Amino acid sequence: MIQCIAIDDEPLALQVIQQFVDRTVGIELAATFTDALSAAAYLKENNVDLLLLDIQMPDVNGLQFYQDLQDKIPVIFTTAFSQYAVDGFNLNALDYLIKPYEFERFEKAIQKAKDFIEYKQNKELSDGFLFVKYNYQWNKIFFKDIELIEALDDYIKIYVPGKPMLIHMSMKAVQEKLPSQKFIRVHRSFIVPIDLVTSWNKISINIGNKTVPVSYTYQKTVQEILSQKMDSSQ
């Protein structure tokens, strides 16, 4: 599910975007903003896959707002002024919607965004890493360095050599970014790297000096996967 936010100083324009998102499969509007400063503060604390960004706003020009972003999140510009199109594409925008636009045009732009985001995610998987936002910047984490992932309320803690990284992300979101042949969910609060499992039983798994509980929901799957792993290594 693509998480997006919309920034537009016109409340009516945001209502249209909300209605169109509600009609589109595979995308969720996490938040809307009528001013860029509030949106910038939100982006510092939350992971977002896509921006729907107006250009003509009173506090800051949308093009300048995007240029100033440290993390270049995929963006679709929305505006009533076609003369900004070249500037938008020079910033590597995925698409450019001229107001007023119909649902079919919106849907086409979102499909383009889906294709790009899926390509990017697949590339991360094939290259053996993922990107997460930590300390207000994007960090590359190699799968081979992940020792354990633990859920803590609205955050997850990714254990890597050195200091664990506390990330504002759900377990579901991070699980979707991990290759299933390398990682397994064993509890609502834990994901473990299969290759680091040293021993296990029905209710727990040992990874080095850490013992992780296995909840009833995942017991059958865990036993099957780890047993197959053991058989293949013999």
C-alpha positions in Angstrom: 0.0 0.0 0.0 1.5 3.3 -1.1 1.4 6.0 1.6 1.1 9.5 0.2 0.4 13.0 1.5 -1.1 16.0 -0.4 -0.1 19.6 0.0 -2.3 22.3 -1.4 -3.4 25.7 0.1 -6.9 25.1 -1.4 -9.1 22.9 0.9 -11.4 22.1 -2.1 -8.4 20.7 -4.1 -7.5 18.5 -1.1 -11.1 17.2 -1.0 -10.8 16.2 -4.7 -7.6 14.4 -4.1 -9.1 12.6 -1.1 -12.1 11.5 -3.2 -9.9 10.3 -6.0 -7.6 8.4 -3.7 -10.6 6.7 -2.1 -11.5 5.4 -5.6 -8.0 4.2 -6.4 -6.7 0.7 -5.3 -3.3 0.4 -3.6 -2.9 4.0 -2.3 -3.7 5.6 1.0 -3.8 9.4 1.8 -2.0 9.5 5.1 -2.3 13.2 5.7 -3.2 16.5 3.9 -1.8 20.0 4.5 -2.7 23.5 3.5 0.7 24.8 4.3 4.2 23.6 3.4 5.8 24.1 6.8 3.4 21.7 8.5 4.1 19.2 5.8 7.8 19.5 6.2 7.5 18.9 9.9 5.4 15.8 9.2 8.0 14.4 6.7 10.7 14.6 9.4 8.8 12.1 11.5 7.0 9.9 9.0 7.8 7.7 6.1 6.0 8.6 2.9 6.1 7.0 -0.5 4.6 9.8 -2.6 3.9 13.5 -2.6 1.0 15.2 -4.3 2.3 18.8 -4.3 0.7 22.0 -5.4 3.1 24.6 -6.9 1.4 28.0 -6.3 1.1 28.4 -2.5 1.3 31.6 -0.4 3.9 30.6 2.1 6.3 28.8 -0.3 6.5 27.8 -4.0 6.0 24.0 -4.3 9.0 23.7 -6.6 11.2 25.4 -4.1 9.7 23.3 -1.3 10.6 20.2 -3.2 14.1 21.4 -4.0 14.7 22.1 -0.3 13.7 18.6 0.7 16.7 16.6 1.8 15.0 13.3 0.9 13.7 13.4 -2.7 10.4 11.5 -2.3 8.7 10.7 -5.6 6.4 13.6 -6.4 3.4 14.4 -8.6 2.9 18.2 -9.0 -0.6 19.6 -9.2 -1.2 23.1 -10.4 -3.5 25.3 -12.6 -0.5 26.8 -14.4 0.9 24.7 -17.2 4.0 27.0 -17.6 5.5 25.2 -14.6 5.5 21.8 -16.3 9.1 22.0 -17.5 10.4 23.1 -14.1 8.5 20.2 -12.5 10.0 17.6 -14.9 13.4 19.1 -14.4 13.0 18.1 -10.8 12.4 14.5 -11.9 8.7 14.7 -11.1 6.8 11.5 -11.9 3.9 13.4 -13.4 2.3 16.8 -13.7 -1.5 17.3 -13.2 -3.1 20.4 -14.6 -6.2 21.5 -12.6 -9.0 20.8 -13.0 -8.1 17.2 -13.8 -10.4 14.2 -14.2 -10.2 11.0 -12.2 -8.9 9.0 -15.2 -5.9 11.4 -15.5 -5.3 11.2 -11.8 -5.4 7.4 -11.9 -2.9 7.3 -14.8 -0.5 9.4 -12.7 -0.9 7.2 -9.7 -0.2 4.1 -11.8 3.0 5.7 -13.0 3.9 6.3 -9.4 3.1 2.7 -8.4 5.3 1.3 -11.2 8.2 3.5 -10.2 7.9 2.7 -6.5 7.6 -1.0 -7.2 10.6 -0.9 -9.4 12.6 0.9 -6.7 11.5 -1.6 -4.0 12.4 -4.6 -6.2 15.8 -3.1 -6.9 16.4 -2.8 -3.2 15.4 -6.5 -2.7 17.6 -7.7 -5.5 20.6 -5.6 -4.4 20.2 -6.9 -0.8 19.4 -3.7 1.1 16.6 -1.4 2.1 16.4 2.3 2.9 15.0 3.6 6.2 14.7 7.1 7.7 16.8 7.5 10.8 17.9 10.7 12.5 16.2 12.8 9.8 18.0 11.2 6.9 17.7 8.1 4.7 20.1 5.2 5.7 20.9 2.1 3.7 20.8 -1.1 5.7 22.1 -4.3 4.2 20.0 -7.4 4.8 23.1 -9.3 5.9 23.6 -6.8 8.8 20.1 -7.1 10.3 20.3 -9.2 13.5 16.7 -8.7 14.7 13.7 -6.5 14.2 11.5 -5.6 17.2 8.2 -3.7 17.3 7.8 -0.9 19.8 4.4 0.8 19.6 4.5 3.0 16.5 8.2 2.3 15.9 10.4 -0.6 15.1 13.9 -1.3 16.4 16.3 -2.7 13.8 19.3 -4.4 15.5 22.5 -4.0 13.4 26.1 -4.2 14.5 26.8 -1.2 16.8 23.8 0.8 17.8 20.2 -0.4 17.1 18.2 2.0 14.9 14.7 3.2 16.1 12.6 3.7 13.0 9.1 5.2 12.7 7.6 2.3 10.6 5.1 -0.5 11.1 6.1 -4.2 11.2 3.9 -4.8 8.2 5.7 -2.1 6.2 9.2 -3.4 7.0 8.1 -7.0 6.4 7.0 -6.1 2.9 10.5 -4.8 2.2 12.3 -7.9 3.4 12.9 -11.0 1.2 10.7 -13.9 2.7 13.5 -16.4 2.0 15.8 -14.6 4.4 13.4 -13.3 7.2 10.5 -14.7 9.1 7.9 -13.2 11.3 7.7 -15.2 14.5 5.7 -12.9 16.7 3.6 -9.7 16.4 6.7 -8.0 17.8 9.6 -9.8 16.2 11.0 -10.6 12.8 14.2 -12.7 12.7 16.8 -13.4 10.0 16.6 -17.1 9.3 20.3 -17.7 8.8 21.1 -16.4 12.3 18.8 -18.8 14.1 21.0 -21.1 16.2 18.3 -23.2 17.9 14.5 -23.2 18.3 11.6 -25.0 19.8 7.8 -24.6 19.6 7.7 -21.4 21.7 11.0 -19.7 21.3 14.0 -19.1 18.9 17.6 -18.4 19.9 19.7 -15.9 17.9 23.1 -15.7 19.4 22.6 -14.7 23.0 19.0 -13.5 22.4 15.9 -15.5 22.9 12.8 -14.5 21.0 9.3 -15.8 21.7 7.3 -17.5 19.0 3.6 -16.8 19.3 0.9 -19.4 18.6 -0.2 -17.6 15.4 3.2 -18.2 13.8 4.3 -21.6 15.4 3.3 -23.8 12.4 4.9 -21.6 9.8 8.1 -21.2 11.8 8.5 -24.9 12.4 8.0 -25.6 8.7 10.4 -23.0 7.4 13.1 -23.8 9.9 12.8 -27.5 9.4 13.1 -27.1 5.6 16.1 -24.9 6.2 17.7 -27.6 8.3 16.9 -30.4 5.8 18.4 -28.4 2.9 21.6 -27.8 4.8 22.3 -31.5 5.5 
